[in-house]
Amino acid sequence: MPRPRHSIQKVEQMRNRIIDAAFALLEEVDPEEISIRLIAERVGVSHMVFYTYFNNRDALIQALIEKQQEHMNKQFAGIMLRAEQEKIHVVLLDALRLYLEKAKLRPKGFQLLWLMSIKHPEIFTQHKNMFQKNIQRLADLIQIGMDRGEFIQRDTFLAALTILSIVAAPLILHHLGRIPDKKMCDQIMKESLDAAMQYLSRKKISFS
């Protein structure tokens, strides 16, 4: 017999509370340190209650990744609207800067998407598919720039992977402790943005 409508709503509300609690914990601990007990304590319920809403920790991690993707979907929608009327190199540079700023503001979320080891096959596949979808969206934006003559012609998917690798590398190295100084990391990120745009550009232009 199906649950009453109000019960479904309550389940969804509690799932969202658990997800929100997990995101809050991501501001304090690394993704690998998030446990069911920690989340239950934050929500104010028994850790056994958690299993009413998620089968296991992996299911929660999957929900967190999906929530992150929802935010990215909204950002992409706004980016594509701007792309209809503005110069692509301006829109793309703003998008990359915004991504890096948000990654700096929420470093644990960045670790969740970029650095956390994913062992569960289903979650790994989901994460991989989302990543490829985002790369394709970036490639579509680059294609518009190529069609308008702002960027040189090249494989768009490869170009998207390349520029994302260039701009994300400083933060990845920072989180790995290879660039511990934040000021130096910021300087390298600025250089990486310029390098990424130069890579795409038809001619050498300062995008700083």
N, C-alpha and C positions, 0 to 999 in steps of 0.2 A: 504494500500500500504506500503510495507516495506521501512524502512529508507535507504537512500543511504549509501554505505559502509563508506564514510568519516564521516558521522554523527554518526554512531555507534562507530567509533574510537574516535571521540570527546567526546561522552558521557562517554566512558570508561576512557578517560584521565581525565575528570573532576571528575568522581567517585574516581579515584586514588588520585587526588589532595585533595579531601575532606577527604579521608581515611588518607592520609599522615598528613593533618592538625590536624585531630583528634588524631593521634599518637603523634604529637608534643605537643598537649595540655595535653596529658597524662603525660608529663614530668613536667607539671606545676600544674595541678589540679587533684583531685580525679576523678575516672570514673563517679561518680554520678553527678559531677559538670559540665560535658561536656554538653553543650547545642547547639542547632541548631544555635542560634545567635552568640555564641562564634566562632563556626566553620566557619560560613559565614564571619565574620569579619576577621578571619585569612586567608581565601581564597581570600577575597576581592570582595565578591558578596553580593547581597541582600539575606536576610535569606529566602525569598520566592523562590529564585533560587534553594535552597537546595532540595525542593520537586520535582524538575525536575529529580533528580538523586536518591533520596531515598524517600520512602513513608513516613517515620517518623524516629524519633530518634532510635527506636528499630531496624529498618532495618540497620542503621549505626552500632549500637553495634554488630549486627550479622555479618556484614562485617568485623569489627575489630577482632572478635573472629576467623573468617575464615582466616584472614591474619596472625594472630598469629599461627594458625594451619599449614599454609603453611611453616612458618619458622621451626616449629617443625618437619614437614615431611622431610625437607632437612637434619635436624640434625640426625633424626633417620636413614635415608639412609646412612649417613656417619658412624654412629655407627655400623650398621649391616655389612658394608664393613670391618671395623676394626675387627669385631668379627670373621670373617672368618680366620684370621691369628694370632690374638693376644689372650693373656689370657683374659678370660671373666671378671674376677674380676678387671683387670686393665682398660678394656674398660668401664665397668659399673661405676667404681669409677670416671673415667674422665668425663663420661657423667653426673653424678650427680653433680660433682663439677662445670662443665660448666653451668648446669641449674641454680644452686644457684648463681653463679657469674653474670649471665645475669639477674636473678631476682633482685639482689642487684643493678645492674646498671640501671634497668628500674623498679623501685618499683611500679609505677602506673600500668604498664602492668601486674605485678604480682597480684595487687589488682583486676584488671579486670577479671583475670582468676580464682582467688581463693576466693575473699572476696566480690565482688559486688553482691548484691541481684538481682536476675533475676526473674521478675514477669511475663513476656510474655511467655506463654506456649510453643510456637514454638521455641523461642530462648533458653529456659530452656532445652527443649528436645535436641536441636542441641548441646548445651554445654555439656550435660550429655553424649551424644553419642561420642563426640570427646574425652571427658575425658576417657571413657571406652576403646576407640580405643587405646589411648596412654598407658593406663594401660596394655592392651593386648600386645602391642609391647614390653613393659618392661618385661612382663611375658615371652614372646618368647625369649628374651635375657637371662633371668634367666634360662629357660629350657635348653638352650645351655650349660650354666654353669653346670647344673645338669647332663646333658648327658656326659660332659667331666670329671665329678667327682670333679669339683671345688666347687660346692655348694651341700649342703645336699638336699635330696629329700623332697619336700613338695608341697602343692598346689601352682602352679606358679602365678595364678591371685591374690590369697591371699597374697603371698609373695611380689608381685609387689606393691599392695596397702599398705602393711605394711612398706616397705622401703621408699616409697614416703611420707607416713604419718610421718615417723621418721625424714626425712631430711627437709621436708617442715614446720614442726611444729615451729621451732625457728623463721623463718621469719614471719609466720602467727601471732605468739605471739608478735613479734616486731611491726608489723603493727597495732595490736590491742592495743598497748601501754603497754602490760604486761611485755615486756623486752625492756624498752626504751633505754638502753645503747647499742650502736652499737658494741662496743668492746666485751661486754659480749655476744651479739648475735652471733658474729663471732666465739667466742670460743665454744659456744654451738653447732653451725653448724658443726664445726670440730669434736666435740664429737659425734654428731648425724650421721655423715658420717661413722665414725669408728663403731658405734653401728649397723648401717644398714648392713655393710659388715660382721661384726661378726655374725649377725643374719643369714646370708646366708651361711657363710663359714663352711666347714667341720671341720676345726680346728681353734683355736685361732691364728690369725696372725695380726700383726700390719700393718694397711693400711695407716698410717699417712705419 
